[in-house]
Amino acid sequence: MKISAYGYTNRGGRPHNEDRICWAAEENSGIFVVADGLGGHSRGEVASALAAEAILQGCTDREEMTQTVMEEIFQAANQAVLDGQR
């Protein structure tokens, strides 16, 4: 199977782009993550990168994806952002 993907973000009039796009694809599956930075907040690009990478890693580490697993992954991503604030 061939998968093509295209990503585009816009800095929205700010001096730098705070959005993050990342992905991973294997033979029969793929995960695409888009994290929107919080414009106007300090280091939004760091928060969006931490969240996106945690979600991508959480999804690629799991063999089965359920609602409970997704909730755990998003809670871990939230914790990664909170830890990154320190």
N, CA, C and O atoms as a MOPAC input file, in Angstrom:
PM7 MOZYME 1SCF
protein

 N      0.83900 1    -1.16000 1     0.00000 1
 C      0.00000 1     0.00000 1     0.00000 1
 C      0.89500 1     1.23700 1     0.00000 1
 O      1.89300 1     1.28600 1     0.71900 1
 N      0.54600 1     2.20600 1    -0.78600 1
 C      1.28700 1     3.45400 1    -0.83200 1
 C      0.48300 1     4.52700 1    -0.10400 1
 O     -0.69800 1     4.73300 1    -0.38400 1
 N      1.14200 1     5.20700 1     0.83200 1
 C      0.50300 1     6.29700 1     1.56400 1
 C      1.27400 1     7.57500 1     1.26900 1
 O      2.49600 1     7.62500 1     1.40900 1
 N      0.55500 1     8.59300 1     0.86300 1
 C      1.15400 1     9.91300 1     0.65500 1
 C      0.56000 1    10.85600 1     1.67800 1
 O     -0.63200 1    10.79400 1     1.97900 1
 N      1.39000 1    11.72100 1     2.20700 1
 C      0.90700 1    12.67200 1     3.21500 1
 C      1.53700 1    14.03000 1     2.95800 1
 O      2.65600 1    14.12600 1     2.45400 1
 N      0.81900 1    15.05300 1     3.30400 1
 C      1.30600 1    16.41500 1     3.15900 1
 C      0.89900 1    17.17600 1     4.40600 1
 O     -0.23100 1    17.04800 1     4.87700 1
 N      1.79900 1    17.95000 1     4.92900 1
 C      1.48300 1    18.74800 1     6.10600 1
 C      1.80900 1    20.21000 1     5.86300 1
 O      2.78200 1    20.53700 1     5.18300 1
 N      1.00900 1    21.06300 1     6.41000 1
 C      1.24100 1    22.50100 1     6.29300 1
 C      0.76700 1    23.17200 1     7.57100 1
 O     -0.32200 1    22.87900 1     8.06400 1
 N      1.56400 1    24.05300 1     8.09600 1
 C      1.13200 1    24.88000 1     9.21400 1
 C      1.45400 1    26.32400 1     8.88900 1
 O      2.24700 1    26.61200 1     7.99300 1
 N      0.84200 1    27.21300 1     9.61300 1
 C      1.03400 1    28.63800 1     9.39900 1
 C      1.32400 1    29.28700 1    10.73600 1
 O      0.64100 1    29.00200 1    11.72000 1
 N      2.29500 1    30.13100 1    10.79200 1
 C      2.66600 1    30.75300 1    12.06600 1
 C      1.65300 1    31.77500 1    12.54100 1
 O      1.74700 1    32.25600 1    13.67000 1
 N      0.69700 1    32.11200 1    11.71200 1
 C     -0.41100 1    32.96500 1    12.14500 1
 C     -0.00900 1    34.36300 1    12.57100 1
 O     -0.56900 1    34.88900 1    13.53300 1
 N      0.93300 1    34.97700 1    11.89500 1
 C      1.33300 1    36.33200 1    12.22400 1
 C      2.29500 1    36.44200 1    13.39400 1
 O      2.67000 1    37.54700 1    13.78600 1
 N      2.69000 1    35.33400 1    13.94300 1
 C      3.64300 1    35.33100 1    15.04700 1
 C      5.06500 1    35.21600 1    14.50500 1
 O      5.25800 1    34.84000 1    13.34800 1
 N      6.05000 1    35.53300 1    15.32300 1
 C      7.43200 1    35.47800 1    14.83800 1
 C      7.92500 1    34.07200 1    14.49500 1
 O      8.85000 1    33.92700 1    13.69700 1
 N      7.33200 1    33.05000 1    15.07700 1
 C      7.74300 1    31.67600 1    14.79000 1
 C      6.54400 1    30.74600 1    14.86300 1
 O      5.52000 1    31.07000 1    15.46500 1
 N      6.69100 1    29.58400 1    14.23700 1
 C      5.61200 1    28.60700 1    14.18600 1
 C      5.66700 1    27.72300 1    15.42500 1
 O      6.72600 1    27.19700 1    15.76800 1
 N      4.53500 1    27.55700 1    16.09500 1
 C      4.47700 1    26.73800 1    17.30200 1
 C      3.81100 1    25.38500 1    17.07100 1
 O      3.65400 1    24.60700 1    18.01200 1
 N      3.42300 1    25.09900 1    15.84700 1
 C      2.73200 1    23.85100 1    15.54200 1
 C      3.73200 1    22.72400 1    15.32000 1
 O      4.89300 1    22.95900 1    14.98400 1
 N      3.26100 1    21.49900 1    15.51400 1
 C      4.10500 1    20.31800 1    15.28400 1
 C      3.29900 1    19.27000 1    14.53800 1
 O      2.15600 1    18.98100 1    14.89100 1
 N      3.90000 1    18.71000 1    13.51400 1
 C      3.32800 1    17.58900 1    12.76800 1
 C      4.35200 1    16.46600 1    12.80000 1
 O      5.53100 1    16.69000 1    12.52500 1
 N      3.90900 1    15.26200 1    13.13300 1
 C      4.80300 1    14.10600 1    13.07900 1
 C      3.99400 1    12.87800 1    12.69700 1
 O      2.77300 1    12.85100 1    12.85000 1
 N      4.67900 1    11.87300 1    12.20300 1
 C      3.99100 1    10.67800 1    11.74700 1
 C      4.92400 1     9.48500 1    11.76900 1
 O      6.14700 1     9.61600 1    11.82900 1
 N      4.31000 1     8.32900 1    11.71900 1
 C      5.03000 1     7.05900 1    11.57100 1
 C      4.13100 1     6.14500 1    10.76000 1
 O      2.92000 1     6.10800 1    10.97600 1
 N      4.70900 1     5.42000 1     9.84300 1
 C      3.92300 1     4.50800 1     9.01500 1
 C      4.65700 1     3.19100 1     8.88000 1
 O      5.88000 1     3.14000 1     8.75000 1
 N      3.87700 1     2.13800 1     8.91300 1
 C      4.39700 1     0.80100 1     8.68300 1
 C      3.63200 1     0.20400 1     7.52100 1
 O      2.89000 1     0.90100 1     6.83000 1
 N      3.81100 1    -1.06500 1     7.31100 1
 C      3.20400 1    -1.71200 1     6.14900 1
 C      1.68300 1    -1.55600 1     6.09400 1
 O      1.13700 1    -1.22600 1     5.04200 1
 N      0.99900 1    -1.78900 1     7.20500 1
 C     -0.46000 1    -1.77200 1     7.18900 1
 C     -1.08800 1    -0.76000 1     8.13100 1
 O     -2.29400 1    -0.81000 1     8.37400 1
 N     -0.30000 1     0.14700 1     8.65900 1
 C     -0.87400 1     1.11100 1     9.59400 1
 C     -0.04000 1     2.38200 1     9.62300 1
 O      1.10000 1     2.40900 1     9.16000 1
 N     -0.61900 1     3.40900 1    10.16400 1
 C      0.09900 1     4.66900 1    10.30200 1
 C     -0.55300 1     5.52500 1    11.36500 1
 O     -1.72400 1     5.35000 1    11.70200 1
 N      0.22100 1     6.44100 1    11.87700 1
 C     -0.28800 1     7.41100 1    12.85500 1
 C      0.20900 1     8.78400 1    12.41300 1
 O      1.38500 1     8.96200 1    12.09700 1
 N     -0.69600 1     9.73600 1    12.39800 1
 C     -0.38300 1    11.10800 1    12.04500 1
 C     -0.84600 1    11.99300 1    13.18800 1
 O     -2.00100 1    11.91300 1    13.60700 1
 N      0.03900 1    12.83400 1    13.69400 1
 C     -0.27300 1    13.67400 1    14.84800 1
 C     -0.05800 1    15.13300 1    14.47200 1
 O      0.97900 1    15.50100 1    13.92000 1
 N     -1.05700 1    15.96100 1    14.78000 1
 C     -0.95000 1    17.40500 1    14.59600 1
 C     -1.21000 1    18.05000 1    15.94900 1
 O     -2.25600 1    17.82800 1    16.55800 1
 N     -0.25800 1    18.84600 1    16.41600 1
 C     -0.41300 1    19.55000 1    17.69000 1
 C     -0.31600 1    21.04700 1    17.40300 1
 O      0.68400 1    21.52800 1    16.87200 1
 N     -1.35100 1    21.75800 1    17.75800 1
 C     -1.41700 1    23.19800 1    17.53700 1
 C     -0.79200 1    23.91500 1    18.72200 1
 O     -1.21600 1    23.72200 1    19.86200 1
 N      0.21400 1    24.74000 1    18.45900 1
 C      0.82900 1    25.51700 1    19.52600 1
 C     -0.14000 1    26.55100 1    20.06800 1
 O     -1.04900 1    26.99100 1    19.36300 1
 N      0.05100 1    26.93300 1    21.30200 1
 C     -0.81100 1    27.93900 1    21.92800 1
 C     -0.18800 1    29.30800 1    21.72600 1
 O      0.58200 1    29.78800 1    22.55800 1
 N     -0.53400 1    29.92500 1    20.61200 1
 C      0.01900 1    31.22600 1    20.28100 1
 C     -0.16900 1    32.22400 1    21.40700 1
 O     -1.23800 1    32.30500 1    22.01100 1
 N      0.86500 1    32.96900 1    21.67800 1
 C      0.80300 1    33.96500 1    22.73400 1
 C      1.28600 1    33.45200 1    24.07200 1
 O      1.56900 1    34.24100 1    24.97300 1
 N      1.38700 1    32.14000 1    24.21600 1
 C      1.91400 1    31.55400 1    25.44600 1
 C      3.40300 1    31.29200 1    25.26100 1
 O      3.84900 1    30.96100 1    24.16200 1
 N      4.14600 1    31.43700 1    26.30600 1
 C      5.58600 1    31.22200 1    26.23900 1
 C      5.90700 1    29.77300 1    25.89200 1
 O      5.36400 1    28.84900 1    26.49800 1
 N      6.78700 1    29.57900 1    24.91800 1
 C      7.30700 1    28.26200 1    24.53300 1
 C      6.23700 1    27.29100 1    24.04500 1
 O      6.31000 1    26.09000 1    24.30200 1
 N      5.24100 1    27.82600 1    23.33900 1
 C      4.19100 1    26.97500 1    22.77800 1
 C      4.73400 1    25.92800 1    21.83700 1
 O      4.17000 1    24.83900 1    21.73000 1
 N      5.83700 1    26.24300 1    21.14300 1
 C      6.43900 1    25.26900 1    20.23100 1
 C      7.01600 1    24.08100 1    20.98800 1
 O      7.04900 1    22.96800 1    20.46300 1
 N      7.47000 1    24.30800 1    22.20900 1
 C      7.99300 1    23.21500 1    23.02800 1
 C      6.83800 1    22.33300 1    23.49400 1
 O      6.92700 1    21.10700 1    23.44500 1
 N      5.76700 1    22.95700 1    23.94100 1
 C      4.60100 1    22.19600 1    24.41200 1
 C      4.00100 1    21.35200 1    23.29500 1
 O      3.67400 1    20.18500 1    23.51400 1
 N      3.85000 1    21.92200 1    22.10100 1
 C      3.25700 1    21.15100 1    21.00500 1
 C      4.18300 1    20.00900 1    20.58000 1
 O      3.70900 1    18.92900 1    20.22800 1
 N      5.49300 1    20.23900 1    20.60800 1
 C      6.43900 1    19.17200 1    20.26200 1
 C      6.40500 1    18.04500 1    21.29300 1
 O      6.39900 1    16.86900 1    20.92900 1
 N      6.38400 1    18.40000 1    22.57100 1
 C      6.32400 1    17.38200 1    23.62500 1
 C      5.05300 1    16.55200 1    23.50300 1
 O      5.09200 1    15.32500 1    23.59800 1
 N      3.93200 1    17.22300 1    23.29400 1
 C      2.65000 1    16.52000 1    23.18100 1
 C      2.63100 1    15.60800 1    21.96000 1
 O      2.24800 1    14.44200 1    22.06300 1
 N      3.03900 1    16.12700 1    20.80700 1
 C      3.00000 1    15.33300 1    19.57700 1
 C      3.91200 1    14.11800 1    19.66700 1
 O      3.51900 1    13.01500 1    19.28800 1
 N      5.10400 1    14.31400 1    20.15700 1
 C      6.04500 1    13.19800 1    20.26000 1
 C      5.56400 1    12.14500 1    21.25900 1
 O      5.73700 1    10.94900 1    21.02600 1
 N      4.96500 1    12.57900 1    22.36600 1
 C      4.44200 1    11.62200 1    23.35300 1
 C      3.29200 1    10.81700 1    22.76900 1
 O      3.18900 1     9.61400 1    23.01100 1
 N      2.42500 1    11.47000 1    22.00100 1
 C      1.30400 1    10.75900 1    21.37500 1
 C      1.81600 1     9.77600 1    20.32900 1
 O      1.38200 1     8.62500 1    20.28900 1
 N      2.73500 1    10.22800 1    19.48400 1
 C      3.29400 1     9.34500 1    18.46300 1
 C      3.96700 1     8.13100 1    19.10400 1
 O      3.73500 1     6.99500 1    18.69000 1
 N      4.79400 1     8.37600 1    20.10600 1
 C      5.48900 1     7.27300 1    20.78500 1
 C      4.49500 1     6.33400 1    21.46300 1
 O      4.63400 1     5.11400 1    21.38100 1
 N      3.49500 1     6.90200 1    22.13100 1
 C      2.49800 1     6.07500 1    22.79600 1
 C      1.74200 1     5.19000 1    21.83000 1
 O      1.43200 1     4.04200 1    22.14600 1
 N      1.44200 1     5.71600 1    20.65400 1
 C      0.70900 1     4.92600 1    19.66300 1
 C      1.58000 1     3.85900 1    19.02600 1
 O      1.10600 1     2.75400 1    18.76100 1
 N      2.83900 1     4.16700 1    18.77500 1
 C      3.70700 1     3.17800 1    18.13100 1
 C      4.14800 1     2.08600 1    19.10500 1
 O      4.54000 1     0.99800 1    18.68300 1
 N      4.08400 1     2.37200 1    20.39400 1
 C      4.46600 1     1.37100 1    21.40000 1
 C      3.35600 1     0.35900 1    21.67100 1
 O      3.61800 1    -0.68200 1    22.27500 1
 N      2.14300 1     0.63000 1    21.24900 1
 C      0.99700 1    -0.23400 1    21.56200 1
 C      0.62900 1    -1.10500 1    20.37800 1
 O      0.69300 1    -0.67800 1    19.22600 1
 N      0.24400 1    -2.32300 1    20.68200 1
 C     -0.21100 1    -3.22600 1    19.63000 1
 C     -1.71000 1    -3.12100 1    19.40700 1
 O     -2.19200 1    -3.35600 1    18.29900 1
 N     -2.45000 1    -2.76800 1    20.45500 1
 C     -3.90100 1    -2.66400 1    20.35000 1
 C     -4.31700 1    -1.25100 1    20.74300 1
 O     -3.80900 1    -0.69300 1    21.71500 1
 N     -5.24400 1    -0.68100 1    19.98200 1
 C     -5.70000 1     0.68100 1    20.24500 1
 C     -7.17800 1     0.64200 1    20.64200 1
 O     -8.05000 1     0.30600 1    19.84100 1
 N     -7.42500 1     0.99200 1    21.89300 1
 C     -8.78300 1     1.07900 1    22.40700 1
 C     -9.00100 1     2.48400 1    22.94700 1
 O     -8.06600 1     3.28100 1    23.01300 1
 N    -10.20900 1     2.77800 1    23.32400 1
 C    -10.48200 1     4.08700 1    23.90500 1
 C     -9.66800 1     4.29700 1    25.18300 1
 O     -9.13200 1     5.38200 1    25.41300 1
 N     -9.58100 1     3.27200 1    25.99600 1
 C     -8.80900 1     3.37100 1    27.24200 1
 C     -7.33100 1     3.62800 1    26.95400 1
 O     -6.69900 1     4.44600 1    27.62300 1
 N     -6.78800 1     2.94000 1    25.96900 1
 C     -5.38900 1     3.14500 1    25.59900 1
 C     -5.18800 1     4.57400 1    25.09700 1
 O     -4.21100 1     5.22400 1    25.46900 1
 N     -6.09100 1     5.06500 1    24.26500 1
 C     -5.97000 1     6.44400 1    23.76600 1
 C     -6.03100 1     7.45000 1    24.91300 1
 O     -5.28600 1     8.42900 1    24.92200 1
 N     -6.90600 1     7.21300 1    25.86800 1
 C     -6.98100 1     8.10400 1    27.03000 1
 C     -5.65400 1     8.10600 1    27.79200 1
 O     -5.18200 1     9.15800 1    28.22200 1
 N     -5.05900 1     6.93100 1    27.95700 1
 C     -3.76600 1     6.83100 1    28.64100 1
 C     -2.67700 1     7.57900 1    27.87400 1
 O     -1.84300 1     8.26300 1    28.46900 1
 N     -2.69400 1     7.44500 1    26.56400 1
 C     -1.69400 1     8.11700 1    25.72900 1
 C     -1.83100 1     9.63500 1    25.84500 1
 O     -0.83000 1    10.34100 1    25.97500 1
 N     -3.05400 1    10.13300 1    25.80000 1
 C     -3.26200 1    11.58000 1    25.89400 1
 C     -2.95700 1    12.09500 1    27.29900 1
 O     -2.47300 1    13.21700 1    27.45300 1
 N     -3.23100 1    11.29700 1    28.31400 1
 C     -2.85700 1    11.70100 1    29.67100 1
 C     -1.33700 1    11.75400 1    29.81300 1
 O     -0.80500 1    12.64600 1    30.47300 1
 N     -0.64300 1    10.80600 1    29.19900 1
 C      0.82100 1    10.81900 1    29.23100 1
 C      1.36700 1    12.03300 1    28.47700 1
 O      2.34900 1    12.63800 1    28.90700 1
 N      0.74100 1    12.38700 1    27.36300 1
 C      1.16300 1    13.57400 1    26.61500 1
 C      0.95200 1    14.83700 1    27.44200 1
 O      1.80500 1    15.72400 1    27.46000 1
 N     -0.16900 1    14.91200 1    28.11600 1
 C     -0.43900 1    16.05300 1    28.98700 1
 C      0.61100 1    16.13500 1    30.09700 1
 O      1.09600 1    17.22000 1    30.42000 1
 N      0.95900 1    14.98600 1    30.67800 1
 C      1.97000 1    14.96800 1    31.73200 1
 C      3.33300 1    15.39900 1    31.18200 1
 O      4.09200 1    16.08300 1    31.86800 1
 N      3.64300 1    14.99700 1    29.94100 1
 C      4.91200 1    15.41100 1    29.34300 1
 C      4.98000 1    16.92800 1    29.20100 1
 O      6.03300 1    17.52600 1    29.42600 1
 N      3.87200 1    17.54900 1    28.83300 1
 C      3.83100 1    19.01400 1    28.72700 1
 C      3.98000 1    19.64500 1    30.10400 1
 O      4.73700 1    20.60200 1    30.27200 1
 N      3.26900 1    19.11800 1    31.08200 1
 C      3.37400 1    19.65500 1    32.44900 1
 C      4.78800 1    19.50800 1    32.98300 1
 O      5.31800 1    20.42800 1    33.60700 1
 N      5.40300 1    18.34900 1    32.74100 1
 C      6.78100 1    18.15100 1    33.18500 1
 C      7.73900 1    19.10300 1    32.47400 1
 O      8.71700 1    19.56800 1    33.06000 1
 N      7.44800 1    19.38500 1    31.21000 1
 C      8.28000 1    20.29200 1    30.44400 1
 C      8.20200 1    21.73100 1    30.89600 1
 O      9.08000 1    22.53000 1    30.57100 1
 N      7.17000 1    22.07500 1    31.63900 1
 C      7.03100 1    23.43500 1    32.14600 1
 C      8.02100 1    23.72500 1    33.27200 1
 O      8.31600 1    24.88300 1    33.56600 1
 N      8.51900 1    22.68400 1    33.88600 1
 C      9.42300 1    22.87200 1    35.03500 1
 C     10.79800 1    23.29900 1    34.62300 1
 O     11.66500 1    23.49600 1    35.47500 1

